[in-house]
Amino acid sequence: MNDICRLIKKLKEQKDNIFAMATIIRVDGSAYRREGAKMLIGEDRSYFGTISAGCLEEDLIYQAQEVIHSLKAKTVKYDLRSEDDLSWGQSAGCDGDIEIYIEPIGWELCKLHPNTPLWPYIDQQLNNGINIVSANLINDGDKQGSIVLFSDYEKILGEFEDKNIEPRLISHIKNFVFSGSKVKLIHIDEPNCEYLLERYQPKEKLYIFGAGPDAEPIVELASQSDFSVTVIDPRSSRCSEKIFPKADFRFIEHPESFFNKLEIPNDSFVLVMTHNFNRDQTILQYLLQSPPKYLGVLGPKRRTERLVNDKDLLSFVHSPIGLSIGAEGPDEIAISVLAELIKIRNQSSSQIKEQSVSCLI
């Protein structure tokens, strides 16, 4: 899940409100969610997102009120391993020790410098497809909550309180990026300071060629699963906001026209499901020149083999699409397809590629 994109959307919708953002920063043992999971808690005790199966939320809401009113962050720990009446582990069904960082947050509450609000800037960068690493000082003291951002292209935004920290922190960030982790706590001696490193990534892009009825549940589920979805189809009666309200972009174009205008990034996911043999063949001819991260073709494998002239390129194509769960009908097929996309997305996120971190080398 891409929690940060969901939370930024909520912040933007409620720009005048102050929230507390809870982030799991350490898990020892098992837990419902892992490091990096987030939730927003409002002053009215409402919350968005979840970081446990319900066993911690009540106390987190209580802790959040203190953070919101004081505008000071805090770290809380929960032991879910014990089963006595005074422990958090009572009936929780977990076997872990969890540490959670709770910080005040608002759309324009935190600033990198006087003219740059933090979260609108991060939102802009992610929408532009730029990866971000934040280094958040979480020590107790007046400087707690100071954030420095490291983005693609070696851009650093924010100021170091102590310039001697900068080269050491950058060294830690290099190791952090290559580790594939979402969150890491690091300690820097002299001065005695602790930073929370977090990786913020844009939504993965999913391009769907074909706006048939079977694409509708796929677009719906993909949007819910934190994909940025683009639908391409020449039929204005089908490729519309009315039929695909959850699609981020809709192009009423034939494949040739679309490829003449736009290029699909190599780290994208693509589904080919036009139900037109010649059109599918044209799409594959373009895409197999530089295959995306995932290229799936609807239909049986035998049909896909007929679509591709160079059989050596078939290794880049997933066909039939979706995990093998015996799915029948558009809704079940959509579930199997999204399951496969999520599986590949999660595998890729744990294997950070060198080109995605060239800014830090």
C-alpha positions in Angstrom: 0.0 0.0 0.0 1.1 3.5 -0.7 0.0 5.1 2.5 1.6 8.4 2.0 -0.3 9.2 -1.3 -3.6 8.3 0.5 -2.8 10.5 3.5 -1.7 13.5 1.3 -5.0 13.3 -0.5 -6.8 13.5 2.8 -4.7 16.4 4.0 -5.4 18.3 0.7 -9.2 17.7 1.2 -9.1 19.1 4.7 -6.5 21.8 4.3 -7.6 23.8 7.4 -7.4 20.9 9.8 -4.6 19.7 12.0 -4.0 16.0 12.4 -1.7 13.7 14.1 0.2 11.2 11.8 1.1 7.9 13.4 3.9 5.9 11.7 5.2 2.5 12.7 9.0 3.0 13.0 10.0 -0.3 14.5 8.5 -3.9 14.8 10.2 -6.6 16.8 8.4 -9.9 16.1 5.1 -10.1 14.2 2.5 -7.4 13.7 -0.6 -6.6 11.6 1.4 -4.1 9.5 5.1 -3.4 9.1 7.4 -0.4 9.4 6.2 2.6 7.4 2.5 2.0 7.8 0.7 5.2 8.6 -2.7 6.6 9.8 -4.1 10.1 10.3 -6.0 11.0 13.4 -8.2 14.1 13.7 -8.9 16.4 16.6 -12.5 15.0 16.4 -11.1 11.5 17.1 -11.8 10.4 13.5 -9.1 8.5 11.8 -8.0 7.5 8.3 -6.0 4.4 7.6 -5.0 1.8 10.1 -1.8 0.4 11.6 -3.2 -2.5 13.6 -6.2 -4.8 13.5 -8.0 -2.5 15.9 -6.1 -3.3 19.1 -4.1 -0.1 19.2 -6.3 2.5 17.6 -8.2 3.5 20.8 -5.0 4.4 22.7 -3.4 6.0 19.6 -6.4 8.3 19.3 -5.9 9.4 22.9 -2.2 9.9 22.3 -2.9 11.9 19.2 -5.0 14.5 21.0 -2.0 15.4 23.1 0.2 15.7 20.0 -2.4 17.9 18.2 -3.0 20.3 21.1 0.7 20.6 22.0 2.0 20.5 18.4 4.9 18.3 19.7 5.7 14.9 18.4 6.1 11.8 20.6 7.1 8.1 20.4 5.0 5.4 22.0 5.7 1.7 22.4 3.3 -1.2 22.6 4.1 -4.7 23.8 1.7 -7.1 22.0 3.5 -10.2 23.2 2.2 -10.5 26.7 -1.3 -11.7 27.5 -1.8 -10.4 31.0 -4.7 -8.1 31.7 -2.5 -4.9 31.8 -0.8 -5.5 28.5 -1.6 -4.5 24.9 -1.2 -8.2 23.9 -4.4 -9.2 25.6 -6.5 -11.0 22.9 -4.6 -9.1 20.2 -3.4 -12.3 18.5 -0.1 -10.7 17.7 3.4 -11.5 18.9 5.4 -8.3 18.5 6.7 -5.2 20.1 5.8 -2.0 18.2 7.2 1.5 18.3 5.1 4.3 16.8 6.1 7.9 16.0 3.2 10.4 16.3 3.7 13.9 14.9 1.4 16.9 14.3 0.7 17.4 10.6 -1.4 19.8 8.5 -1.4 20.8 4.8 0.7 23.9 5.5 1.7 23.4 9.1 5.2 22.2 8.5 7.5 24.2 6.3 10.9 23.4 4.8 11.6 27.2 4.7 9.2 30.2 5.0 8.0 30.0 1.4 7.8 26.2 1.0 5.1 24.2 2.8 6.3 20.7 3.3 3.3 18.6 2.2 2.3 20.5 -0.9 5.9 20.3 -2.1 6.0 16.5 -1.5 2.7 16.1 -3.3 4.0 18.0 -6.3 7.2 16.0 -6.5 5.3 12.6 -6.2 2.8 13.8 -8.9 5.8 14.5 -11.1 7.1 10.9 -10.6 10.0 12.0 -8.4 11.1 9.8 -5.5 11.7 11.4 -2.1 13.6 10.4 1.0 12.8 12.5 4.1 15.2 12.8 7.1 13.1 13.8 10.1 14.9 14.8 13.3 13.0 13.1 16.1 15.1 13.8 19.2 13.5 15.6 22.1 14.3 19.3 22.0 13.5 22.5 20.1 14.7 21.2 16.8 12.5 18.1 16.8 10.6 17.7 13.6 13.2 19.4 11.4 13.0 17.8 8.0 15.4 17.6 5.1 14.2 16.1 1.8 16.4 14.3 -0.7 14.8 14.0 -4.1 15.8 12.6 -7.5 18.5 14.5 -9.3 20.4 15.1 -6.1 18.1 17.9 -5.0 18.2 18.7 -1.3 15.5 20.9 0.2 15.7 22.0 3.8 18.5 23.2 6.1 20.9 21.3 8.3 21.2 22.7 11.8 24.8 21.4 11.9 26.6 21.2 8.6 28.9 18.5 10.0 25.9 16.2 10.0 25.2 16.5 6.2 27.9 14.1 4.8 27.2 11.5 7.5 23.4 11.7 7.0 23.8 11.4 3.2 26.0 8.3 3.7 23.2 6.7 5.8 20.6 7.6 3.2 22.6 5.8 0.4 22.6 2.6 2.5 18.9 3.1 3.3 17.9 3.5 -0.3 19.7 0.4 -1.4 18.2 -1.6 1.5 14.7 -1.4 0.0 13.2 -0.4 3.4 10.5 2.1 3.8 11.6 3.4 7.2 14.8 3.4 9.2 16.0 4.9 12.5 19.6 6.1 12.5 21.7 7.6 15.3 24.4 10.2 14.7 26.9 10.9 17.4 28.3 14.4 18.1 25.8 15.9 18.2 23.6 13.3 19.7 20.7 13.1 17.3 18.3 10.5 15.9 16.7 10.7 12.4 13.8 8.9 11.0 14.4 8.1 7.4 11.4 7.5 5.2 11.0 6.7 1.5 8.1 8.3 -0.3 7.4 6.9 -3.8 4.9 8.0 -6.5 2.0 5.7 -7.4 2.9 3.1 -9.9 1.5 3.9 -13.4 -0.9 1.4 -14.9 -1.9 1.8 -18.6 -4.9 -0.1 -19.9 -5.4 -0.4 -23.6 -9.1 -1.1 -24.1 -12.2 0.3 -22.4 -14.5 -2.7 -22.6 -16.8 -3.7 -19.7 -14.1 -6.1 -18.4 -11.8 -3.2 -17.8 -14.2 -1.4 -15.5 -13.6 -3.5 -12.4 -9.9 -3.6 -13.0 -9.7 0.2 -13.1 -11.8 0.4 -9.9 -9.6 -2.1 -8.0 -6.4 -0.6 -9.4 -7.4 2.8 -8.1 -8.2 1.4 -4.7 -4.8 -0.3 -4.7 -2.8 2.9 -5.2 -2.1 2.7 -9.0 -2.4 5.7 -11.1 -4.6 4.4 -14.0 -4.6 5.6 -17.6 -7.2 4.2 -20.0 -6.6 4.3 -23.8 -9.4 3.6 -26.3 -10.6 5.2 -29.5 -14.3 5.0 -28.6 -15.5 8.2 -26.9 -18.7 6.4 -25.8 -16.6 4.0 -23.7 -13.4 5.9 -22.8 -15.2 8.5 -20.6 -15.3 9.8 -17.0 -18.8 8.4 -16.7 -17.7 4.8 -17.3 -14.2 5.1 -15.7 -14.6 7.7 -12.9 -11.6 6.3 -11.0 -9.2 6.5 -13.9 -6.6 9.3 -13.5 -6.3 9.9 -17.3 -8.4 8.8 -20.3 -7.1 9.1 -23.9 -9.6 8.7 -26.8 -6.9 7.6 -29.2 -5.9 4.7 -31.5 -2.7 3.0 -30.3 -0.6 4.5 -33.1 -1.8 8.0 -32.3 -1.2 7.5 -28.6 2.4 6.3 -29.0 3.2 9.1 -31.4 2.3 11.6 -28.6 3.4 9.8 -25.4 6.0 7.4 -24.2 5.2 4.8 -21.6 7.9 4.7 -18.9 9.9 1.5 -18.4 8.8 1.2 -14.8 5.1 1.1 -15.7 2.5 -1.7 -15.7 0.5 -2.3 -19.0 -2.5 -4.3 -19.7 -3.5 -5.0 -23.3 -7.2 -5.9 -23.6 -8.7 -4.3 -26.7 -10.3 -7.6 -27.9 -9.0 -6.6 -31.4 -6.2 -8.8 -32.7 -4.7 -6.3 -35.1 -4.8 -3.5 -32.5 -3.2 -5.7 -29.8 -0.5 -6.7 -32.3 0.2 -3.0 -33.0 0.4 -2.2 -29.2 2.8 -5.1 -28.6 5.1 -4.0 -31.5 5.5 -0.7 -29.8 5.9 -1.9 -26.3 8.3 -4.8 -27.0 10.9 -2.3 -28.3 11.4 -1.3 -24.7 9.3 -3.5 -22.4 7.7 -2.0 -19.3 8.0 -3.6 -15.8 4.8 -5.6 -16.5 3.2 -6.3 -19.8 0.1 -8.4 -19.7 -2.2 -9.5 -22.6 -5.8 -10.6 -22.0 -6.6 -13.9 -23.6 -5.2 -17.4 -23.9 -1.4 -17.9 -24.3 -2.0 -19.4 -27.8 -3.5 -16.1 -29.0 -0.6 -14.1 -27.5 1.9 -16.3 -29.3 0.2 -15.4 -32.6 0.5 -11.7 -31.7 4.3 -11.7 -31.4 6.5 -12.4 -34.4 9.7 -12.7 -32.5 9.1 -15.6 -30.1 12.2 -14.7 -28.0 10.2 -11.6 -26.9 7.4 -13.7 -25.4 9.4 -13.9 -22.2 8.5 -10.2 -21.6 4.8 -10.9 -21.8 2.4 -12.2 -19.2 -0.3 -14.3 -20.7 -2.8 -15.2 -19.6 -2.9 -12.3 -17.1 -3.8 -12.7 -13.5 -2.9 -15.3 -10.8 -4.4 -18.7 -11.3 -7.3 -18.8 -8.9 -9.9 -20.3 -11.2 -11.5 -16.8 -11.7 -14.7 -16.5 -13.8 -16.4 -13.4 -14.9 -15.1 -9.8 -15.0 -15.1 -9.2 -11.2 -13.1 -12.3 -10.3 -10.7 -11.9 -13.2 -10.1 -8.3 -12.0 -9.2 -9.6 -8.6 -6.8 -12.1 -10.0 -5.2 -9.5 -12.3 -4.7 -7.0 -9.4 -3.3 -9.8 -7.2 -0.6 -10.4 -9.8 0.1 -6.7 -10.2 0.4 -6.2 -6.5 2.7 -9.3 -6.2 5.1 -7.9 -8.8 4.9 -4.4 -7.4 5.9 -5.7 -3.9 8.7 -7.8 -5.3 10.1 -4.8 -7.2 9.9 -2.5 -4.2 12.1 -4.9 -2.2 14.8 -4.9 -5.0 15.7 -1.3 -5.5 17.3 -0.7 -8.9 20.4 1.3 -9.3 18.9 3.8 -11.7 16.2 4.9 -9.2 18.8 6.1 -6.8 21.4 7.6 -9.1 20.8 10.9 -7.3 22.5 9.6 -4.2 25.5 7.9 -5.7 
